Amino acid sequence: MKIKEIKYSDYSALKKFFSHQRYNLCVYSLPSIIAWRNKDYMPCGAIEDDALIVGAEFTEESEKRHLILPVSPSREYAPKELYRLAGKLGFKSYWFVPGEYIERFGKNEVESFFRITVQKEYADYVYLREDLSELKGNRYSQKRNLIHQFERDYTAKDRVETGRIKSDVSSECIDFLEKWCLERNCDSHDNDALACEKEAVINTLRNIDLLDVRGLYLSIDGVISAFGIASYLTDEMGVLHFEKAFANIKGLYQYFDNLCAKSLFDGFTYINKESDMSMPGLAKVKKSYHPAMMIRSYRLDLR
């Protein structure tokens, strides 16, 4: 079994492995695996029977090399099998192991093959779609007030247009992203997380028609001012990979987030909004929407 680079052109052949995908962490989305590639990180994979083995190779930080749990529509690898597989492929660790995996096989069984470390910065925020689309109750009253203000100042005056993101508007979305990033200094050396995310967003937008993602944009006076990109994660859960909106337009983010919940997640019970990347401001925003659960991520290092 040989592990090799996963390219955009491999998407259609690999998506069958993600049918009825079982893990709730956002990294187990094929569009995400492919789109986060950059000059330092390369996704790689191999096929073993009916499972896709996914790894991460790094050119400059080789200590970050890792596998994630194998993805298969019909089976799950036990800890002993994971140990065998990592040794066979020359990897020393698994990243992004959901807490539910450890619970399912038992901590003692997992620890007989691996050292377990929690990855606090990679815990995902998961919400009930109903909560985000309806915003009922006192806890969401401030969000509703901001939405009403946006509707009064913009939608009631026919200044707002929304639509699905296709290749014909992807360049306009990238132009908006550049402006959004200028506000946050994304390209600074102090903002590695935002710089990597920016590249992942651009990769996704440039391949929007190839990847099975759902995109939504909002324009004000003909200028794109917000967009969101989502995809399938499990049969019950979709993942909102990217959501951007100009911060200086009052109520825009709250209005657009509500619109994404209504428009991009038909058929899903839950919305995964990924992690807060250890950014206090982002964590505050995510907590303000009252997640239904947090999905913890763990690292397993071979003994």
C-alpha positions in Angstrom: 0.0 0.0 0.0 1.5 3.3 -1.1 0.4 6.7 0.2 0.3 9.5 -2.4 -0.8 13.1 -2.8 -4.6 13.8 -2.9 -5.4 16.2 -5.7 -8.5 18.1 -6.7 -8.9 15.8 -9.6 -9.2 12.9 -7.1 -12.3 14.3 -5.5 -15.0 12.5 -7.6 -13.2 9.1 -7.1 -12.8 9.5 -3.3 -16.1 10.9 -2.3 -17.7 7.4 -2.2 -15.7 6.7 1.0 -17.4 9.6 2.8 -20.9 8.2 2.2 -22.5 7.8 5.7 -19.3 9.3 7.2 -19.5 8.7 11.0 -17.1 11.3 12.6 -18.4 14.6 13.8 -15.2 16.6 13.6 -15.0 19.0 10.7 -11.7 17.6 9.4 -13.6 14.5 8.1 -15.0 16.5 5.2 -13.4 15.7 1.9 -13.6 19.3 0.6 -11.8 20.5 3.7 -9.1 17.8 3.5 -8.3 19.0 -0.1 -8.8 22.7 0.2 -6.5 23.4 3.2 -3.4 22.4 1.1 -0.6 25.0 0.9 3.1 25.3 0.4 3.8 23.5 3.7 0.9 21.1 4.0 -0.1 18.4 1.5 -3.0 15.9 2.0 -2.1 12.4 1.0 -4.0 9.1 0.9 -4.1 5.4 0.2 -6.9 2.9 -0.3 -7.0 -0.3 1.9 -10.0 -2.5 0.9 -13.1 -0.3 1.4 -11.3 2.4 3.5 -9.6 5.6 2.6 -6.4 6.3 4.6 -5.8 10.0 4.9 -2.5 11.6 6.0 -0.9 15.0 6.2 2.6 15.6 5.0 4.6 18.8 5.9 7.6 20.1 4.1 8.9 22.4 6.8 7.4 21.0 10.1 7.9 17.3 9.7 7.0 16.7 13.3 3.4 17.5 12.4 3.1 14.5 10.1 0.0 12.6 11.0 -2.9 10.4 10.0 -6.5 10.9 10.7 -8.9 8.0 11.4 -9.5 5.9 8.2 -12.8 6.8 6.4 -15.0 3.9 5.3 -18.8 3.7 4.7 -18.9 0.2 6.2 -16.3 -0.3 8.9 -14.3 1.3 11.7 -10.7 0.5 12.6 -10.1 -0.7 16.1 -7.1 0.7 18.1 -5.0 -2.4 17.3 -5.6 -1.9 13.6 -4.8 1.8 13.8 -1.5 0.8 15.4 -0.7 -1.7 12.7 -1.6 0.8 10.0 0.5 3.7 11.3 3.6 1.4 11.6 3.0 0.1 8.1 2.9 3.6 6.6 5.6 5.1 8.7 3.5 7.5 10.8 3.8 8.0 14.5 0.5 9.7 15.4 -3.2 10.2 14.6 -4.6 13.7 14.9 -8.3 14.8 15.1 -9.6 11.7 16.8 -13.1 12.4 18.1 -13.8 11.7 21.8 -16.6 9.4 20.7 -14.0 7.0 19.2 -12.2 6.7 22.5 -15.5 6.2 24.4 -16.6 3.5 21.9 -13.5 1.4 22.2 -12.7 2.3 25.8 -9.8 4.4 27.1 -7.9 1.4 28.5 -7.9 -0.3 25.1 -6.8 2.8 23.2 -4.1 3.5 25.8 -2.6 0.0 25.4 -1.5 1.2 21.9 -1.3 5.0 22.1 -0.6 7.9 24.4 -3.7 10.1 24.4 -3.5 14.0 24.4 -6.4 16.4 24.1 -6.2 18.9 21.3 -8.1 21.8 23.0 -7.6 24.2 20.1 -9.4 21.8 17.7 -12.7 21.3 19.6 -15.6 21.9 17.2 -18.7 24.0 18.1 -21.9 22.2 17.1 -25.4 23.8 17.1 -28.9 22.7 16.5 -30.0 24.0 13.1 -33.4 24.8 14.5 -31.7 27.1 17.1 -29.7 29.1 14.5 -32.5 29.3 12.0 -35.3 30.4 14.4 -33.3 32.2 17.1 -36.1 31.7 19.6 -36.1 32.8 23.3 -34.4 35.4 25.4 -30.9 34.1 24.9 -31.1 35.2 21.2 -32.9 38.5 21.7 -29.8 40.6 21.0 -29.2 38.7 17.7 -32.9 39.3 16.7 -32.6 43.0 17.4 -29.5 43.3 15.3 -31.2 41.4 12.5 -34.2 43.8 12.6 -31.9 46.8 12.4 -30.2 45.3 9.3 -33.5 44.5 7.7 -34.8 48.1 8.4 -31.7 49.7 7.0 -30.9 47.4 4.0 -33.4 44.7 3.0 -36.4 47.0 3.4 -34.8 49.4 1.0 -34.1 46.7 -1.6 -30.3 47.1 -1.2 -29.7 43.4 -0.6 -29.3 40.5 -3.0 -28.4 36.9 -2.2 -27.5 34.0 -4.4 -25.7 30.7 -4.6 -21.9 30.8 -5.2 -21.0 29.4 -8.6 -17.8 29.9 -10.6 -19.2 33.0 -12.2 -19.1 34.9 -8.9 -16.1 33.2 -7.2 -13.7 36.0 -8.3 -16.0 38.6 -6.7 -16.0 36.5 -3.5 -12.2 36.5 -3.5 -12.2 40.3 -4.0 -14.4 40.6 -0.9 -12.1 38.2 1.0 -9.1 40.3 0.3 -10.9 43.3 1.7 -12.1 41.3 4.7 -8.5 40.1 5.4 -7.1 43.7 5.2 -9.3 44.6 8.1 -7.7 41.7 10.1 -4.2 41.7 8.7 -4.5 38.1 7.7 -1.1 38.0 5.9 0.8 39.0 9.0 3.3 36.6 10.4 1.4 36.9 13.7 -1.8 35.5 12.0 -0.7 32.1 10.6 -4.2 30.6 11.3 -6.0 33.4 9.3 -3.4 33.2 6.5 -3.9 29.5 6.1 -7.6 29.9 6.3 -7.5 32.6 3.6 -5.6 30.2 1.3 -8.1 27.4 2.0 -11.1 29.7 1.2 -9.5 30.8 -2.1 -8.8 27.2 -3.0 -12.4 26.3 -2.3 -13.8 29.2 -4.3 -11.5 28.5 -7.3 -12.8 24.9 -7.3 -16.4 25.6 -6.3 -17.9 23.7 -9.2 -15.7 20.6 -8.6 -16.3 20.2 -4.8 -19.7 19.2 -3.4 -20.1 22.4 -1.3 -23.0 24.8 -0.9 -22.1 28.4 -1.1 -24.2 31.5 -0.4 -23.3 35.2 -1.0 -24.9 38.4 0.0 -24.3 41.7 -1.8 -25.3 45.2 -0.7 -25.7 47.8 -3.4 -24.2 45.3 -5.9 -21.1 44.6 -3.9 -20.5 41.2 -2.2 -20.3 41.9 1.5 -20.7 38.4 3.0 -20.4 34.7 2.0 -20.6 31.3 3.5 -19.5 27.8 2.3 -20.9 24.6 3.7 -20.7 20.8 3.0 -21.9 17.4 4.2 -20.2 15.9 7.2 -22.5 13.1 8.5 -26.1 12.1 7.8 -27.3 14.4 10.6 -24.7 17.1 10.4 -23.5 19.7 7.9 -20.4 21.8 8.4 -20.0 25.6 7.8 -16.4 25.7 6.7 -16.2 29.5 6.1 -18.4 32.4 7.0 -17.3 36.0 6.3 -19.0 39.3 6.6 -17.9 43.0 6.8 -17.8 43.9 10.5 -18.6 47.6 10.0 -22.2 46.9 8.8 -24.4 46.7 11.8 -26.4 43.5 12.0 -25.0 42.0 8.8 -23.2 39.1 10.4 -26.3 38.1 12.5 -28.6 38.4 9.5 -26.3 36.4 7.2 -25.6 33.7 9.8 -29.3 33.2 10.2 -29.7 33.1 6.4 -27.0 30.4 6.2 -28.7 28.3 8.8 -32.0 28.5 6.8 -30.5 28.1 3.3 -27.4 25.8 3.4 -28.5 23.0 5.8 -31.7 21.5 4.5 -32.1 18.0 5.8 -29.5 18.4 8.6 -30.2 18.4 12.4 -26.9 19.9 13.4 -24.5 22.6 12.1 -20.8 22.2 12.9 -19.1 25.6 12.9 -15.6 24.2 13.3 -13.1 25.3 16.1 -12.2 28.8 17.4 -8.5 28.4 16.3 -7.6 29.5 19.9 -8.7 33.0 19.0 -10.5 34.6 22.0 -12.7 36.9 19.9 -13.9 34.1 17.7 -14.5 31.9 20.7 -16.7 34.6 22.3 -18.8 34.8 19.1 -19.2 31.1 18.8 -20.2 30.7 22.5 -22.8 33.6 22.1 -24.8 31.3 19.7 -25.1 28.7 22.5 -23.7 25.4 21.0 -25.6 22.3 21.7 -22.4 20.4 22.1 -18.6 20.5 21.7 -16.8 17.8 19.8 -13.4 17.2 21.5 -10.4 16.3 19.4 -7.6 14.0 20.6 -4.1 13.1 19.4 -2.9 9.5 19.6 0.8 8.9 19.6 2.1 5.3 19.1 3.7 3.7 22.2 
